[in-house]
Amino acid sequence: MIHKLLIASLGGRKEDDRDHFAQKRLELSGPLLASLFRKLFAKLKKEMRTSLQKMVDAGHEITPSKAVNPKTLTRGLKYALATGNWGDQQAAAGTNRAG
């Protein structure tokens, strides 16, 4: 970076335009959806583990279908697609999300 600055100041290189599209960092929809699904699936597994543990502790019959809450994935994906908020509050600064 410093090297480029020195060369540009000496006239050996044209200055960069920071607003040029080639300088932008993009996160496309495919990797964003994959990352979101991974996070939501981990949340689903955690909720399922907790629910199954409660069934075991209470002495109830273990029914995996009652332990799985499909709305966890559905709501998370719907929310992200509807609002554009992908749930990643610590997103990289200067990153545009394109889809």
Residue pairs with C-beta under 8 A, 6 or more apart in sequence:
4 13
4 16
7 13
8 14
8 15
8 16
16 23
17 23
24 96
25 92
25 94
25 95
25 96
26 95
26 96
26 97
26 98
27 95
27 96
27 97
27 98
28 98
28 99
29 98
29 99
32 86
32 97
32 99
33 77
35 86
35 88
36 76
36 77
36 80
36 86
36 87
37 73
37 77
39 76
39 87
40 72
40 73
40 76
40 77
41 73
43 72
43 76
44 68
44 69
44 72
44 73
47 69
47 72
48 64
48 67
48 68
48 69
51 66
51 67
51 69
52 62
52 64
52 67
55 61
55 62
55 63
55 66
55 67
56 62
76 87
79 85
79 87
80 86
80 87
84 97
86 97
91 97
